[in-house]
Amino acid sequence: MSVEIIKPVKAVKIKAAIFDFDGTISTLRYGWEEIMAPLFYRMINGGGKDDPELREEISRYIDESTGIQTVFQMRRLVEWVKGYGKKPDALGEWEYKDIYNKELLNGVNKKIAGLESGVLSSDDYVIAGSREFLNGLKERGVRLFVASGTDDKDVRNECGILGFAAYFDKVCGAPERRADCSKEAILRELIHSGGFRPDELAVFGDGRVEITLAAEAGAAAIGLATNEKDRRGVNPVKREKLIKAGANIIAGDFLKAKELFNALNLH
């Protein structure tokens, strides 16, 4: 599929680009929903009879909240456990987050071990065309940043393991034990103290959160409707979600780099 223009960006040279990481560049955490959804259900339902409506409600929430800091999702879990589950002794948001991270990282760390040993190739966990596209942005003088809802130490580690650290001026994840949105923070920082106008910024991501933030700020919003399993092509569910969030441009990967550069006035 070619790059899809939903709303043309302003004819202004893009000077800086902010990238989400998981699902936008990296697929190391592909399948995280399959860890989070059962955890939510287990904690809320507490071993009660099967509840298909609850499963569907959880799935819908996780889909809608993709891209936000994990602790905010766990905050919603606390509310659910106390309300739906009628359990006033629910754990705290950070305790639930620790449980989720431990379960998720079991799989992620196996992949990382394979990469470090050379058994696996980093290209098997990267959205197609990512490296070439980032190289093209740097050649055009665009400054590059990562803003992720994943824990700061983990996104830095995974960015380095996949060989992307050198591309970025700054890699910013969720601060330890603080419920702050790194995506909103870095966008605000670049506008208010970085010397960039909003229309000189481009935001790339596969989640509603970063695309909405970009659209509201007046930055170019590039929705990456990635098919994480195949690492190329468009995921139609993501596409619809990202268009509703305000994306200017939709792509499933970075293979049509020339079209993306043209759409961003980076000829």
N, C-alpha and C positions, 0 to 999 in steps of 0.2 A: 504494500500500500504506500502511496505517495504521502508526503506531508500534507496534512489537511488544515487549511486556513479557515478558522471559524470567524475570527475578527482580526483584520490586519493590524499589526503593531504600528506605532507611530514611526514615521520616517526619520528616526534619530539613531545615531550610532550607539550600539550597546557597548558599555564600557566594563561592566561587571556581571557575572552570572553566579547565581546561587543554585546549588544542586541538592536535592534530597539524595540519600544514598541507597537505602534498602528498597529494592524494587525499581529504582530509577537507574542506578549503575550496577549495584551488587545484587546477586541472587543468593548469597550465602544464607540468608534468613528466609528464603522461599519456603512457604508452608507454615509460617508462624501462626496463622489463623487456626491451623489444625492443632496447635498447642493451647492457644488461648481459649478457644470455644469450649473444649471439654473441661478445662479448669474452671471457667465461669459456671458451667452447668453443674459440675461436681460440688462446687462451694455453695451455690444457690439452692440446688435441689436436695442436697444432703442425703442422698440414698433413697429418696422417695420414689413414688411410681413414675414411670416415664411420662414426660411432658413435652410433646412435640411443639406446642405453641411457645414454650419457653426456649426450646432449642432455636426456633425460628427467630424469636425476638433477640436472642444473643447474637445470632449470625448477622442479623440486620444491623445491630449496634456496632459490631466489630467492623463491618463493611463501611459504615458511615464514619467511623472514628479513625480510619486508617490515616496515619501520618501524624497524629497527635502524640505527645509524650506518653509513654506507657503508664506512668503513674496516674494520669488522668483517667485512663481506662480502668485502672485498679480502684480509683476513687468511685467510679460508677459501680464497680463490683461490690464495694462495701455497702453502698446504698441498696443494691439489689438484695444482698444477703440479709440485711436488716429488715427490709420491707417484704419482698416476695417470700424470702425464706423464713421470716419471722424469727430471726436469730439475733437478739441484741448483743450477743457475745462475738460478733463478727471480728475477724482480724483487721488490722489497720491496712491502709493502702500500700505502705512500704513492705509490709509482711507478705501481702499477696504478690506484690511485684517481685520480691525475692524468690518466691515459689515458682512464679512464671519464668523468670530469668533462668533459674536452675534447670527447669525442664527444657526450655528452648536451647540453652547453650550446650546441653548434652549432644544434640545433633550438630550444632554449628561447630563445636570444638573438634568433632570427629573430622569434619571437612577441613578445618584449619590444619589439623595434624597431617592429613593427606597432602595438603598443599605444601606444608613445610618439609615433608619427607620427599616431595617430588613425585609421589604416586598419582596425585591429581594435578591438573593444570588450572591456573587461575582463569584462563579463558572460558572454562566450563562454568564459571560463576559470575560472568559479566554480561550485561546487556550488549547485544551485537552492535559494533561500531563505536562503542564508548571511547576507547583510547584515541582512535583517529579523530573523533569529533572534538575531544578535549584538546588534542594537539592543534587542531585547526583554530580553535578559539584562542589559544595562547599565541599562535602565529599572528593572529589578528589584533593582538594587544589587549584581549579581554582578561580581566582579573577573575580568578575562579575561587569559589568558596563552597564548602559543604555545610549544610545545616540539617541535622537529623534528630528524630525523636528517640533514637537509640542512645543508651548511656554513652557519655563522652569517651570514656576509656575504651569501650568496645568498638565504637565506630572508628576511632583513631587506629586501633589495632587492626581492624578488618580492612580499612582503607590502605594501610601499609602492606598487609599480607597480599592483597590483590594487586599491589604495585601502582597505586594511584596517589600516594601521599605527595609526591613531587609536583603534581599538577596544581595543587591548591595552595593559595595564600594562607588559608585558615580552614581547619576542620573542627566543627563545633557540634557536639552532641548534647544530650540532656545532662545538666550538671548533677553531680552526685548528691542525692538526698535533698534536691530542691525541685519544686514543681514550677519550673520556668520553661517557657516555650523558646527553644533555641532558634527556631525558624523566624519567629516574630522578632526576636532580639537581634539577629544578625541583619535582617532587613532594615530594622530601625537604626541600627548602628551605621550601616552604609549610607543611609539617607541623611541622618542627623550629624554624624561626625566623620563620615568617610568622604564627604564632598561629592557624592553622586546624586543626581536628580532621579526621581523614581522612574522616569521614562528612559533612563540610561541603564536600567537594571533588567535582567531576565531571570526568571525563576523556573527551574525545571523540576518536575516531580510527578509521581504517580498517585499522590494522595490529594484528597479534597482540601486539606488544611493549607498546604503551601500554595496551591493554586488560588484559593480564596484570598489568602493574605496578599499575594501578588496583585490580583485584580483590584482589591480594595486600595492598595497603595499606589496603583497606577503604573506598575511594572509590567513588562511583557510576561505573560503566563503561558508556559509551554507544558502542556499535559502529556506525560509519557504513559500512554495506555499500554503498558508492557505486558506481554505474555511471558511471565517469569519462568514457566516450565520449559518453553522452547527458546527463550532468550531473544526472540525476534517475533515480529508480527504484532497485530493489535488485539488486545483483549476488549471485546465489545462492551462488557459491563463497566470496566474502568473508563472507557471512552465516554459513555453517557454520563457517568458521574463527574468526570473532569470538565465536560462541556457545561454541565449545570453549575459547576463551581466557578466558571468564568474564564476558561482557557481561551487564549487567542489562537493557539496552534495545538494540533494533536499529532503525535507520532507514536509508533509502537516500539521504535528502536532508533539508533543513530546511523543507520545504513544510508539514508538519503541525506547525507551531510550537506551537500551542495544546496539542496532545496531548503534545508533548515537555515543555512547561512543567508540565502537570498531572502527568506521570510523575515529574518532579523536584521536586514539591511547591512549584512556583513559580507559583502560581495568579495 
